[in-house]
Amino acid sequence: MEVAQGRLRILRLLKFAGEDLLPLDLLVPIDPDLARLLEDRASRDLGGRSVHVSLRVLKRRLPHIPTEQEERLLARFEELTACPSAATAVDVEALVVGWRTWWREKRIADITAMADLISREIVARDRWLATYALAARIAAQAR
């Protein structure tokens, strides 16, 4: 996906094992001025293209305790499970929180089934929804 008026490309890589999902976004500068901003990062050659890597510190995974906001979103998500086709762009946050919960619970088939009933445009417009839908389809095929 190209962003910043075509000056930067984002390549998304997915790594998942069991319930763990790690989306990795690679920032590939197309504009030479942007490339210079990344010079302090580690650089690797990938198929003739220079890839700059900057990793954030990953924290050890702790049990998730939902916030009050997540509880409200999960309540809306539960309503949407009864009629997924009723989901609108306003429901994206609720869908993301719900699918994240289902992913942790290994409810892969439920994610793919619900993704098939929601407007493709809604799923495609949100990076997290698209990631969970794709990862769930891949995981389902691997079984």
C-alpha positions in Angstrom: 0.0 0.0 0.0 1.4 3.4 -0.9 0.9 6.3 1.4 2.2 9.9 1.8 1.2 10.8 -1.8 3.1 7.8 -3.1 6.4 8.7 -1.3 6.2 5.7 1.1 5.1 2.1 0.6 3.9 -0.1 3.5 4.4 -3.8 3.1 2.5 -5.9 5.6 3.9 -9.3 6.7 1.9 -11.6 9.0 3.5 -14.1 11.3 1.3 -16.3 13.4 1.6 -19.4 15.5 -1.3 -20.7 17.4 -3.1 -17.8 19.0 -0.2 -15.4 18.5 -0.4 -12.9 15.7 2.4 -10.5 14.8 1.6 -8.1 12.0 4.9 -6.5 10.8 4.7 -3.3 8.6 7.8 -2.7 6.5 8.2 1.0 5.6 9.8 1.2 2.1 10.7 4.8 1.2 10.2 5.6 -2.4 11.2 9.3 -2.0 15.0 9.8 -1.5 14.3 12.5 1.1 12.4 10.0 3.2 15.1 7.3 2.8 17.6 9.7 4.4 15.4 10.0 7.5 15.8 6.3 8.0 19.6 6.2 7.8 20.1 5.6 11.5 18.1 2.3 11.4 19.6 -1.1 10.5 19.6 -1.6 6.8 19.3 -4.9 4.9 19.2 -5.7 1.2 16.0 -7.6 0.2 15.9 -8.6 -3.4 17.8 -5.6 -4.7 15.9 -3.1 -2.4 17.2 -1.6 0.7 15.0 -2.3 3.7 15.4 -0.3 6.9 14.5 -2.0 10.1 13.6 -0.4 13.4 12.1 -2.7 16.1 10.2 -1.6 19.1 10.8 -3.3 22.4 8.3 -6.2 22.7 6.8 -6.7 26.1 6.2 -10.1 27.6 2.6 -11.1 27.0 0.5 -10.7 30.1 -3.1 -11.9 30.5 -5.5 -9.4 29.0 -8.0 -7.6 31.2 -10.5 -5.6 29.2 -10.9 -1.9 30.0 -14.4 -0.3 30.5 -14.3 0.9 26.8 -13.5 -2.6 25.6 -16.3 -4.0 27.7 -18.7 -1.6 26.0 -17.3 -2.5 22.6 -17.6 -6.2 23.4 -21.2 -5.7 24.3 -21.8 -4.1 20.9 -19.8 -7.0 19.3 -22.1 -9.5 20.9 -25.1 -7.7 19.3 -23.4 -7.9 16.0 -22.8 -11.6 16.2 -26.6 -12.1 16.0 -26.7 -10.1 12.7 -23.2 -9.4 11.3 -24.7 -7.9 8.1 -25.9 -5.0 10.2 -22.4 -3.8 10.9 -21.5 -0.4 9.7 -18.3 1.7 9.7 -19.2 2.9 13.2 -18.8 -0.7 14.4 -15.2 -1.2 13.3 -13.8 -0.8 16.8 -16.3 -3.3 18.3 -15.4 -5.8 15.5 -11.7 -5.4 16.1 -12.0 -5.9 19.8 -14.3 -8.9 19.3 -12.2 -10.6 16.7 -9.1 -10.0 18.9 -10.9 -11.8 21.7 -11.9 -14.6 19.4 -8.3 -14.9 18.0 -7.0 -15.3 21.6 -9.7 -17.9 22.2 -8.7 -19.7 19.0 -12.2 -19.2 17.5 -10.8 -19.0 14.0 -13.8 -20.5 12.2 -16.0 -17.9 13.9 -13.9 -15.1 12.6 -14.0 -16.4 9.0 -17.7 -17.0 9.1 -18.4 -13.5 10.5 -16.0 -11.9 8.0 -18.0 -13.5 5.1 -21.2 -11.9 6.4 -19.9 -8.4 6.9 -19.5 -5.9 4.1 -16.2 -6.5 2.4 -15.6 -2.7 2.2 -15.8 -2.4 6.0 -13.2 -5.2 6.5 -10.9 -3.9 3.7 -10.9 -0.4 5.1 -9.6 -1.3 8.5 -6.0 -2.7 8.8 -6.8 -4.8 11.9 -10.0 -6.3 10.5 -8.3 -7.2 7.3 -5.4 -8.7 9.1 -7.6 -10.9 11.4 -9.8 -12.0 8.5 -6.8 -13.0 6.4 -4.9 -14.6 9.2 -8.0 -16.6 10.2 -8.5 -17.8 6.6 -4.9 -18.9 6.4 -5.0 -20.6 9.8 -8.2 -22.4 8.8 -6.6 -23.7 5.6 -3.6 -24.9 7.5 -5.7 -27.1 9.7 
